[in-house]
Amino acid sequence: MKNLSSKILSHLETQNHINPNICQINAISQIEAKLKTSLKQKIVEVFKKKFIGIYLHGSVGVGKSVILKALNLLFINSEIFHFSDLIFHIQKSESLKKKFNIKKKLVLIDEFYINNLTNIILFKKFLSDSFKNKKIIIMTGNRKITQIYDDPVNKQLCEDIKVFLDQNFKQIKMTSKIDYRSKENVNHNFFFINKDNANSFQNSLRKQLAITSIPRDLIFKRKGYKFMLSNFYGNLIDIEFENFMKKNLVFQDFSVIAKKVKFIIIRNIPQLDDNLKDYIHRFISLIDAFYENKNILSISTRVELDKIYNGKKNTVELKRTISRLKEMGSNTYITKNLKNFVKK
């Protein structure tokens, strides 16, 4: 595609209302250069050179995801996945003894994040097959590709996989430390942080926005699985954090909720530590799903957002989650997305 850099920059300015900084401009320029090389190689020297992917990484809120989404819109022959969703499809295909095939030539994978050995083994196989089929793969993540996962029991296997990733991806680091999602203060009519009577305030907010005052149970379905949640008020759902996190839900389930319900109230988010690893992984997926679907949140917590996580193992991933929470709590985000949330 001619003038790819200028088209991506224009998209960021007009559609995302971002004034691209030097870090974003440089990253986009490197992506364009690498894509030109890969596409030329694919056409002219497909059997002569090794085909590798692109890995865009850096701190949270620097624009990795918006660049990837712009690429998806500009390249017709592309398909984009959240990493959790991609892994779900790979696992499902594996269980059915089928190969997971993507028809599009450009495969875009957002939020690369590994939290268990099984997933990284499956993903390596997927990458190997994709490269053999001459797919172009671009991924985003917060960590260096050689720091994605460690397993004390299977150190050598993890090391071998990280070497494979390191050798098969051109790595582009976004060096900016400015989180554009954290520029605004949160709206305290929706986010109740360390506030007395938060329960009463959220009750009042629910009365203002819900289309019914009578709660009911709602069954959510996705292929091969269904689950039920209570406190559904027609256009919003009201959940208590701990009870909700006890349910064995995954990213696909949170996506089903996000598409069905526009407004979500989450009560009593505690401070999380590494002893609550299941809660942490679900919380990360929950916020990712709601963020991707532009849901409107109201949360209550006794701790400041930056102190919700008090651990060490998932610092990078929770930093991204908190960054997204801050944007979702901003006046700009709420006002913009509230337009699609009309009380009838």
C-alpha positions as CSV (number, residue, x, y, z in Angstrom):
1,M,0.0,0.0,0.0
2,K,1.4,3.4,-1.0
3,N,1.8,6.1,1.6
4,L,0.9,3.8,4.4
5,S,2.5,5.9,7.1
6,S,0.6,9.0,6.1
7,K,-2.7,7.1,5.9
8,I,-2.2,5.7,9.4
9,L,-1.2,9.1,10.8
10,S,-4.3,10.6,9.2
11,H,-6.5,7.9,10.7
12,L,-5.1,8.6,14.2
13,E,-5.8,12.3,13.8
14,T,-9.3,12.1,12.3
15,Q,-10.7,9.0,13.9
16,N,-8.9,8.7,17.2
17,H,-8.3,12.4,17.7
18,I,-4.7,11.8,18.5
19,N,-1.9,14.2,17.5
20,P,0.8,11.6,16.7
21,N,4.1,12.1,18.6
22,I,7.6,11.3,17.4
23,C,7.4,7.9,19.0
24,Q,4.3,6.9,17.2
25,I,5.5,8.4,13.9
26,N,8.8,6.4,14.1
27,A,7.0,3.2,14.9
28,I,4.6,3.6,12.0
29,S,7.5,4.4,9.7
30,Q,9.3,1.2,10.8
31,I,6.1,-0.9,10.3
32,E,5.7,0.5,6.8
33,A,9.3,-0.3,5.9
34,K,9.1,-3.8,7.2
35,L,5.8,-4.5,5.5
36,K,7.2,-3.3,2.1
37,T,10.1,-5.8,2.6
38,S,7.8,-8.6,3.6
39,L,5.3,-8.0,0.7
40,K,8.1,-7.7,-1.8
41,Q,9.7,-10.9,-0.5
42,K,6.4,-12.7,-0.7
43,I,5.9,-11.8,-4.3
44,V,9.5,-12.0,-5.6
45,E,11.6,-14.1,-3.3
46,V,9.1,-16.2,-1.4
47,F,11.3,-19.3,-1.5
48,K,14.6,-17.6,-0.9
49,K,14.3,-15.8,2.4
50,K,12.9,-16.5,5.8
51,F,9.5,-14.9,6.5
52,I,9.3,-13.1,9.8
53,G,6.7,-11.1,11.7
54,I,6.6,-7.7,13.5
55,Y,6.3,-7.2,17.2
56,L,5.4,-3.7,18.4
57,H,6.0,-3.3,22.2
58,G,6.4,-0.6,24.8
59,S,4.7,1.0,27.8
60,V,0.9,1.2,28.3
61,G,-1.1,3.9,26.6
62,V,1.4,4.9,23.9
63,G,-0.8,4.0,20.9
64,K,0.1,0.4,20.0
65,S,-3.5,-0.8,19.8
66,V,-4.8,2.2,17.8
67,I,-2.0,1.7,15.3
68,L,-2.9,-2.0,14.9
69,K,-6.6,-1.1,14.5
70,A,-5.8,1.5,11.9
71,L,-3.8,-1.2,9.9
72,N,-6.8,-3.5,10.1
73,L,-9.1,-0.8,8.6
74,L,-6.6,0.2,5.9
75,F,-5.6,-3.3,4.8
76,I,-8.7,-5.1,3.4
77,N,-6.9,-8.4,3.4
78,S,-6.3,-8.4,7.1
79,E,-7.9,-9.9,10.2
80,I,-7.4,-8.6,13.8
81,F,-7.6,-10.6,17.0
82,H,-7.3,-9.9,20.7
83,F,-4.7,-12.4,21.8
84,S,-7.1,-14.1,24.4
85,D,-9.7,-14.6,21.6
86,L,-7.1,-16.0,19.2
87,I,-5.9,-18.5,21.9
88,F,-9.5,-19.6,22.5
89,H,-10.0,-20.4,18.8
90,I,-6.6,-22.2,18.7
91,Q,-7.5,-24.3,21.7
92,K,-11.0,-25.1,20.3
93,S,-9.5,-26.2,17.0
94,E,-6.9,-28.4,18.9
95,S,-9.6,-30.1,20.9
96,L,-11.5,-30.9,17.7
97,K,-8.3,-32.2,16.0
98,K,-8.6,-29.4,13.4
99,K,-6.2,-26.8,12.1
100,F,-7.1,-23.2,12.8
101,N,-6.8,-21.5,9.5
102,I,-7.0,-17.7,8.9
103,K,-7.8,-16.9,5.3
104,K,-6.5,-13.3,5.3
105,K,-2.8,-12.6,4.5
106,L,-2.2,-10.0,7.2
107,V,-2.8,-11.3,10.8
108,L,-2.9,-8.6,13.5
109,I,-2.7,-9.8,17.1
110,D,-3.3,-7.2,19.9
111,E,-2.2,-7.5,23.5
112,F,0.1,-10.5,23.3
113,Y,0.1,-11.9,26.8
114,I,1.1,-15.4,28.0
115,N,0.1,-16.7,31.5
116,N,0.6,-20.5,31.1
117,L,2.8,-23.0,29.3
118,T,0.1,-24.7,27.4
119,N,-0.9,-21.5,25.6
120,I,2.7,-20.6,24.6
121,I,3.2,-24.1,23.1
122,L,0.0,-23.9,21.1
123,F,0.8,-20.4,20.0
124,K,4.3,-21.4,18.8
125,K,2.7,-24.1,16.7
126,F,0.2,-21.6,15.3
127,L,3.1,-19.2,14.4
128,S,5.1,-21.9,12.7
129,D,2.2,-23.0,10.6
130,S,1.4,-19.3,9.7
131,F,4.9,-18.6,8.6
132,K,5.0,-21.7,6.5
133,N,1.8,-20.4,4.8
134,K,3.5,-17.0,4.2
135,K,1.2,-15.1,6.5
136,I,2.3,-11.6,7.6
137,I,1.9,-11.3,11.4
138,I,2.0,-8.1,13.4
139,M,1.6,-8.3,17.2
140,T,1.5,-5.8,20.0
141,G,2.5,-6.3,23.7
142,N,3.9,-4.5,26.7
143,R,6.8,-6.8,27.4
144,K,10.0,-7.5,25.4
145,I,9.3,-10.7,23.4
146,T,12.1,-12.5,25.4
147,Q,10.4,-11.6,28.7
148,I,6.9,-12.9,28.1
149,Y,6.8,-15.9,30.3
150,D,8.9,-18.0,32.7
151,D,8.1,-21.5,34.1
152,P,10.4,-22.7,36.9
153,V,9.6,-26.3,36.1
154,N,10.1,-26.1,32.3
155,K,12.9,-23.5,32.0
156,Q,14.5,-24.9,28.9
157,L,11.2,-25.3,27.0
158,C,10.4,-21.6,27.8
159,E,13.8,-20.5,26.7
160,D,13.6,-22.4,23.4
161,I,10.2,-20.8,22.7
162,K,11.5,-17.3,23.5
163,V,14.5,-17.8,21.2
164,F,12.0,-18.9,18.5
165,L,10.0,-15.7,19.0
166,D,13.1,-13.5,19.1
167,Q,14.4,-15.0,15.8
168,N,11.1,-14.8,14.0
169,F,9.9,-11.2,14.8
170,K,11.3,-7.8,13.9
171,Q,10.9,-6.0,17.2
172,I,9.9,-2.3,17.3
173,K,10.0,-0.6,20.6
174,M,7.8,2.4,21.3
175,T,10.0,4.4,23.7
176,S,7.5,7.0,24.9
177,K,6.5,6.8,28.6
178,I,3.5,9.2,28.2
179,D,0.2,7.4,28.7
180,Y,-2.4,9.3,26.6
181,R,-5.2,7.4,28.4
182,S,-4.3,8.9,31.8
183,K,-4.4,12.6,30.8
184,E,-7.9,13.2,32.2
185,N,-9.2,12.8,35.7
186,V,-11.9,10.2,36.3
187,N,-15.5,11.2,36.5
188,H,-16.6,10.9,40.1
189,N,-20.2,10.4,39.2
190,F,-19.2,7.0,37.7
191,F,-16.0,6.0,39.5
192,F,-16.3,6.0,43.3
193,I,-12.8,5.7,44.7
194,N,-12.3,5.5,48.4
195,K,-15.7,7.2,48.9
196,D,-18.1,6.7,51.7
197,N,-21.6,5.7,50.7
198,A,-20.4,4.4,47.3
199,N,-23.1,1.8,47.5
200,S,-25.8,4.4,47.7
201,F,-24.3,6.5,44.9
202,Q,-24.2,3.4,42.6
203,N,-27.8,2.6,43.5
204,S,-28.8,6.1,42.5
205,L,-26.8,5.9,39.2
206,R,-28.5,2.6,38.4
207,K,-32.0,4.2,39.0
208,Q,-31.1,7.0,36.6
209,L,-29.9,4.8,33.8
210,A,-31.7,1.4,34.1
211,I,-34.8,0.9,31.9
212,T,-36.4,-1.2,34.6
213,S,-36.3,-1.2,38.4
214,I,-36.9,-4.9,38.7
215,P,-33.8,-7.1,38.4
216,R,-33.9,-10.5,36.8
217,D,-31.6,-13.3,35.8
218,L,-30.2,-13.4,32.3
219,I,-28.7,-16.4,30.5
220,F,-25.7,-15.6,28.3
221,K,-24.7,-18.1,25.5
222,R,-21.7,-18.6,23.3
223,K,-21.0,-21.7,21.2
224,G,-20.6,-24.7,23.5
225,Y,-21.2,-22.8,26.8
226,K,-23.8,-20.9,28.7
227,F,-23.9,-19.1,32.0
228,M,-26.4,-17.1,34.1
229,L,-26.0,-13.7,35.8
230,S,-28.4,-12.0,38.2
231,N,-29.2,-8.3,38.7
232,F,-29.9,-7.6,35.0
233,Y,-31.9,-4.4,34.6
234,G,-32.7,-4.5,30.9
235,N,-29.8,-2.3,29.7
236,L,-27.3,-2.7,32.5
237,I,-26.0,-5.3,34.9
238,D,-25.0,-4.8,38.5
239,I,-22.2,-7.1,39.8
240,E,-20.3,-7.5,43.0
241,F,-16.6,-8.0,42.2
242,E,-15.7,-11.0,44.4
243,N,-18.9,-13.0,43.6
244,F,-18.4,-12.3,39.9
245,M,-14.7,-13.3,39.8
246,K,-15.5,-16.6,41.5
247,K,-17.2,-17.6,38.3
248,N,-15.0,-19.5,35.9
249,L,-15.4,-17.0,33.0
250,V,-13.0,-16.2,30.2
251,F,-12.4,-13.4,27.7
252,Q,-15.1,-14.8,25.3
253,D,-17.7,-14.8,28.1
254,F,-16.9,-11.2,29.1
255,S,-17.2,-10.3,25.4
256,V,-20.6,-11.8,25.3
257,I,-21.6,-9.7,28.3
258,A,-20.1,-6.6,26.8
259,K,-22.1,-7.0,23.5
260,K,-25.4,-7.7,25.4
261,V,-25.2,-5.0,28.0
262,K,-24.0,-1.4,27.5
263,F,-23.6,-0.4,31.1
264,I,-21.9,-2.4,33.9
265,I,-21.7,-1.5,37.6
266,I,-18.9,-3.2,39.4
267,R,-18.9,-2.9,43.2
268,N,-16.2,-3.3,45.8
269,I,-13.1,-3.9,43.8
270,P,-10.5,-5.0,46.4
271,Q,-6.7,-4.6,46.4
272,L,-5.3,-7.5,44.4
273,D,-2.1,-9.4,45.1
274,D,-0.4,-12.5,43.7
275,N,-2.4,-14.8,45.9
276,L,-5.5,-13.9,43.8
277,K,-4.0,-14.9,40.4
278,D,-7.3,-16.3,39.0
279,Y,-9.1,-13.0,39.9
280,I,-6.2,-11.0,38.3
281,H,-6.3,-12.9,35.0
282,R,-10.1,-12.6,34.9
283,F,-10.0,-8.9,35.8
284,I,-7.5,-8.2,33.0
285,S,-9.7,-10.1,30.5
286,L,-12.9,-8.4,31.8
287,I,-11.5,-4.8,31.3
288,D,-10.0,-5.7,27.9
289,A,-13.4,-7.0,26.7
290,F,-15.4,-4.0,28.1
291,Y,-12.8,-1.6,26.7
292,E,-12.8,-3.1,23.2
293,N,-16.6,-2.9,23.1
294,K,-16.8,0.7,24.5
295,N,-18.9,-0.2,27.5
296,I,-19.6,2.3,30.2
297,L,-18.5,1.4,33.7
298,S,-19.2,2.5,37.2
299,I,-16.8,1.1,39.8
300,S,-16.4,1.3,43.5
301,T,-13.2,0.6,45.4
302,R,-11.5,1.6,48.6
303,V,-8.1,1.9,46.9
304,E,-6.7,4.3,44.4
305,L,-6.6,3.0,40.9
306,D,-2.8,2.9,40.8
307,K,-2.8,0.8,44.0
308,I,-5.4,-1.8,43.0
309,Y,-2.6,-4.3,42.3
310,N,-0.1,-4.9,45.1
311,G,1.9,-7.7,43.6
312,K,4.9,-8.4,41.4
313,K,4.2,-11.1,38.9
314,N,1.6,-9.2,36.8
315,T,2.8,-5.6,37.2
316,V,3.1,-4.9,33.4
317,E,-0.3,-6.4,32.6
318,L,-2.2,-4.7,35.4
319,K,-0.5,-1.4,34.4
320,R,-2.3,-1.7,31.1
321,T,-5.6,-2.6,32.8
322,I,-5.4,0.4,35.1
323,S,-4.5,2.6,32.2
324,R,-7.6,1.4,30.3
325,L,-9.8,1.9,33.5
326,K,-8.6,5.5,33.7
327,E,-9.7,6.2,30.1
328,M,-13.0,4.5,30.7
329,G,-13.6,6.7,33.8
330,S,-12.8,10.0,32.0
331,N,-15.4,12.6,31.1
332,T,-14.5,12.3,27.4
333,Y,-14.9,8.6,27.2
334,I,-18.2,8.5,29.2
335,T,-19.7,11.5,27.3
336,K,-18.7,10.0,23.9
337,N,-20.1,6.5,24.6
338,L,-23.1,7.7,26.5
339,K,-24.5,8.9,23.2
340,N,-25.1,5.3,22.3
341,F,-26.7,4.5,25.6
342,V,-30.2,6.1,25.5
343,K,-32.7,5.4,28.2
344,K,-35.9,4.4,26.6
